[in-house]
Amino acid sequence: MHEAFMLVETDTGMAFSVADEISKLDGVETAQTVTGPYDVIAHIKIGDEGSESLKSIAKSIHSIDGISYTMTSVAVH
């Protein structure tokens, strides 16, 4: 099992609803609204299938209305 963090910029006023929608997705451990240059940080658990699992989760996140930009960082242990 691997982990990744997706940093999300949202459209104005959308941070809380975007975080709520992200947190409902399979593979997402948490999605928190934060201060700073990004509006939401999602903690993602990636299955043993690796990049395909992350690709699937990212595709689901990118389909959520109100997201303007994302950056994903895979954790290295």
Residue, then its C-alpha position, 0 to 999 in steps of 0.5 A: m500500500h502506498e500513499a499520496f497527497m493531492l493539493v487542490e486549488t478551488d474556485t472562490g467559495m468552493a473549498f468546503s464543498v470540494a473537500d466534502e466531495i473528495s472525502k466521499l471517494d474510495g481511496v481517500e483517507t481524509a480531505q481537509t480544507v486548509t489555509g495557504p496557497y492550496d484550499v484542500i489537501a487530500h490524503i490518498k491510499i494507493g492500492d498495490e496496483g500503484s499508478e493505475s489506482l492513483k490514476s483512477i482516484a485522480k480522475s474521480i477528483h478531477s471530475i468534481d465541480g469547483i476544482s481549478y488546479t491540483m498537484t499530486s505528491v506520492a509519498v516515499h518512505 
